C-alpha cells in the first residue's frame, strides 16, 4: 500500500466527516443531495460484502466499517433526524437514469460472473456517477455552501489520489485494474470543472455560484 492510497483514503474520510459535521452542527441538511448519499451507501454496501469472507488487514477492515457507518448515518440524518430541513424540491435527479445502465454494464463488463464480483463491479461503476445528483442539485439552486464545496473538493481529491495510486501500482507491481481505472478517470472528469471553481472562488473567500439551468 503506497502513500497515494493512504492519502486518498484519508481525503475520502475527511470528506465524509466534513459532511456529517456540517449536518450535525447546523442541524440542517439543506443543499445536500440525499439521493447522492443513498447511492454512496449503496456503493459501500455492495463493495464491502467481502467483509464477511475475506480478511486483508486491520486497516482495510476498519476503513470499510467506518465508511459504511458514515454513509448510513448521513442517510439517516437526511431522511430521518433532520428530514424537515431536506430540500427535496431541488434534489430531483432521476436515479433510474444511473442505476439502469450501471446494472446492465455490471452484467456485461466484469471479471467473473459471480454474485460478489458483479456486485463489486456494480459498486465501481456506480461510484463513478454517484456524485451527479449533488452536482445537479447545485446547478439547479445556483450556489453551494462553503462547507459543501469543501466536502466535494476532498471527495474529488480522493479520486485523483487514487488515480496516482493506480499509476504507482502499475509501476511497482505491474498491477492494472481496467474497470477501476476507467471508472476512476470518468469520476475525476466530473470534478474537473468544480476543481477550477473551487480554486478560483472558494479558496479566495467567495461563494461558489453556478449558472442556473434555463
C-alpha positions as CSV (number, residue, x, y, z in Angstrom):
1,X,0.0,0.0,0.0
2,X,1.6,3.3,-1.1
3,X,1.3,6.9,0.1
4,X,-1.3,7.8,-2.6
5,X,-3.7,5.1,-1.4
6,X,-3.4,6.2,2.2
7,X,-3.8,9.9,1.3
8,X,-6.8,9.0,-0.9
9,X,-8.4,7.1,1.9
10,X,-7.8,10.0,4.4
11,X,-9.2,12.5,1.9
12,X,-12.3,10.4,1.4
13,X,-12.7,10.0,5.2
14,X,-12.3,13.8,5.7
15,X,-14.9,14.5,3.1
16,X,-17.4,12.3,4.9
17,X,-16.6,13.8,8.3
18,X,-16.9,17.3,7.0
19,X,-20.4,16.5,5.6
20,X,-21.5,14.8,8.8
21,X,-20.1,17.6,10.9
22,X,-21.9,20.2,8.8
23,X,-25.3,18.5,9.2
24,X,-24.8,17.9,13.0
25,X,-23.6,21.4,13.8
26,X,-26.2,23.2,11.8
27,X,-29.0,20.6,12.4
28,X,-29.8,21.1,8.8
29,X,-29.2,19.3,5.5
30,X,-30.2,22.0,3.1
31,X,-28.1,21.9,-0.1
32,X,-27.1,18.3,0.4
33,X,-28.4,15.7,-2.1
34,X,-29.9,12.8,-0.2
35,X,-30.0,10.9,-3.5
36,X,-26.2,11.1,-3.9
37,X,-25.8,9.9,-0.3
38,X,-28.2,6.9,-0.9
39,X,-26.1,6.0,-3.9
40,X,-22.8,6.2,-1.9
41,X,-24.4,4.0,0.8
42,X,-25.3,1.5,-1.9
43,X,-21.8,1.7,-3.3
44,X,-20.2,0.8,0.1
45,X,-22.8,-1.9,0.8
46,X,-22.2,-3.8,-2.5
47,X,-18.5,-3.3,-2.4
48,X,-17.8,-4.4,1.1
49,X,-19.7,-7.6,1.3
50,X,-16.3,-9.3,1.4
51,X,-16.0,-8.2,5.0
52,X,-17.7,-11.5,5.7
53,X,-15.5,-13.6,3.5
54,X,-12.0,-12.1,3.2
55,X,-9.7,-10.5,5.8
56,X,-7.0,-8.4,4.2
57,X,-5.7,-6.2,7.1
58,X,-6.9,-4.4,10.2
59,X,-6.6,-1.1,8.3
60,X,-8.7,-2.4,5.5
61,X,-11.4,-3.8,7.7
62,X,-11.6,-0.7,9.9
63,X,-11.8,1.7,7.0
64,X,-14.6,-0.3,5.4
65,X,-16.6,-0.4,8.6
66,X,-16.1,3.4,9.1
67,X,-17.1,4.2,5.6
68,X,-20.3,2.1,5.9
69,X,-21.2,3.7,9.2
70,X,-20.6,7.2,7.9
71,X,-22.7,6.6,4.8
72,X,-25.7,5.2,6.7
73,X,-25.5,7.8,9.4
74,X,-25.6,10.5,6.8
75,X,-28.6,9.0,5.1
76,X,-30.3,8.7,8.5
77,X,-29.7,12.3,9.2
78,X,-31.0,13.5,5.9
79,X,-34.1,11.3,5.7
80,X,-34.7,10.8,9.4
81,X,-33.4,13.1,12.2
82,X,-33.3,16.3,10.1
83,X,-35.8,15.4,7.3
84,X,-37.7,18.6,7.8
85,X,-34.7,20.6,6.5
86,X,-34.1,18.3,3.5
87,X,-34.5,20.3,0.2
88,X,-36.5,17.6,-1.7
89,X,-37.8,20.2,-4.3
90,X,-34.2,20.6,-5.6
91,X,-33.0,17.0,-5.2
92,X,-34.8,15.8,-8.3
93,X,-32.2,13.9,-10.2
94,X,-33.8,10.7,-11.7
95,X,-31.8,7.8,-10.1
96,X,-33.1,5.3,-12.7
97,X,-31.0,7.1,-15.3
98,X,-27.9,6.0,-13.4
99,X,-29.0,2.7,-11.9
100,X,-30.4,1.0,-15.0
101,X,-27.3,1.5,-17.2
102,X,-24.9,0.7,-14.3
103,X,-26.7,-2.5,-13.5
104,X,-26.6,-3.5,-17.2
105,X,-23.0,-2.7,-17.6
106,X,-22.1,-4.7,-14.4
107,X,-23.5,-7.8,-16.0
108,X,-21.8,-7.2,-19.4
109,X,-18.4,-6.0,-18.2
110,X,-16.9,-7.8,-15.2
111,X,-14.0,-10.1,-14.3
112,X,-16.1,-13.0,-13.2
113,X,-19.8,-13.8,-13.5
114,X,-20.3,-14.5,-9.8
115,X,-22.6,-12.6,-7.4
116,X,-19.9,-10.9,-5.3
117,X,-17.9,-10.0,-8.4
118,X,-20.9,-8.5,-10.2
119,X,-21.8,-6.5,-7.0
120,X,-18.2,-5.3,-6.7
121,X,-18.2,-4.2,-10.3
122,X,-21.6,-2.5,-9.8
123,X,-20.2,-0.5,-6.9
124,X,-17.2,0.6,-9.0
125,X,-19.4,1.8,-11.9
126,X,-22.0,3.4,-9.6
127,X,-19.4,5.3,-7.6
128,X,-18.2,7.0,-10.8
129,X,-21.6,8.7,-11.2
130,X,-23.0,8.8,-7.7
131,X,-22.0,12.5,-7.3
132,X,-24.1,13.6,-10.2
133,X,-27.3,14.2,-8.2
134,X,-25.3,16.5,-5.9
135,X,-23.8,18.4,-8.8
136,X,-27.2,18.6,-10.5
137,X,-28.7,20.0,-7.3
138,X,-26.0,22.7,-7.1
139,X,-26.6,23.7,-10.7
140,X,-30.3,23.8,-10.1
141,X,-30.1,26.0,-7.0
142,X,-27.3,28.1,-8.5
143,X,-24.9,28.0,-5.5
144,X,-23.5,25.9,-2.7
145,X,-22.5,26.5,0.9
146,X,-18.8,26.7,1.6
147,X,-18.7,23.5,3.7
148,X,-20.5,21.6,1.0
149,X,-17.8,22.7,-1.5
150,X,-15.1,21.6,0.9
151,X,-16.8,18.2,1.0
152,X,-16.9,17.9,-2.8
153,X,-13.3,19.1,-3.1
154,X,-12.0,16.3,-0.8
155,X,-14.2,13.8,-2.4
156,X,-12.7,14.7,-5.8
157,X,-9.2,14.8,-4.4
158,X,-9.7,11.2,-3.1
159,X,-10.4,10.1,-6.7
160,X,-7.4,12.0,-8.1
161,X,-5.1,10.4,-5.4
162,X,-6.5,7.0,-6.3
163,X,-5.5,7.6,-9.9
164,X,-2.0,8.3,-8.7
165,X,-2.2,5.1,-6.6
166,X,-3.1,3.0,-9.7
167,X,-0.2,4.6,-11.7
168,X,2.2,3.8,-8.8
169,X,0.9,0.3,-8.5
170,X,1.4,-0.3,-12.2
171,X,5.0,1.0,-12.0
172,X,5.9,-1.0,-8.9
173,X,3.7,-4.1,-9.1
174,X,2.7,-4.2,-12.8
175,X,-0.9,-4.2,-11.5
176,X,-3.7,-2.8,-13.7
177,X,-7.4,-2.9,-12.9
178,X,-9.1,-1.7,-16.1
179,X,-12.6,-1.4,-14.6
180,X,-11.4,0.6,-11.5
181,X,-9.1,2.8,-13.5
182,X,-11.5,3.7,-16.3
183,X,-14.3,4.4,-13.8
184,X,-12.0,6.5,-11.7
185,X,-11.0,8.6,-14.7
186,X,-14.7,9.1,-15.5
187,X,-15.4,10.2,-12.0
188,X,-12.4,12.6,-11.8
189,X,-13.5,14.2,-15.0
190,X,-16.9,15.1,-13.4
191,X,-15.0,17.0,-10.8
192,X,-12.6,19.0,-13.1
193,X,-14.9,22.0,-13.6
194,X,-15.7,22.0,-9.9
195,X,-12.0,22.0,-9.0
196,X,-11.5,25.1,-11.2
197,X,-14.3,26.9,-9.5
198,X,-13.1,25.8,-6.1
199,X,-9.6,27.2,-6.6
200,X,-10.7,30.4,-8.3
201,X,-13.6,31.2,-6.0
202,X,-13.9,29.3,-2.7
203,X,-10.3,29.5,-1.8
204,X,-10.5,33.2,-2.3
205,X,-13.4,33.5,0.1
206,X,-16.1,33.8,-2.5
207,X,-19.3,31.8,-2.5
208,X,-19.5,29.1,-5.2
209,X,-22.2,30.1,-7.7
210,X,-23.2,28.2,-10.8
211,X,-25.3,29.3,-13.7
212,X,-28.9,28.0,-13.2
213,X,-30.4,25.9,-15.9
214,X,-32.9,27.6,-18.1
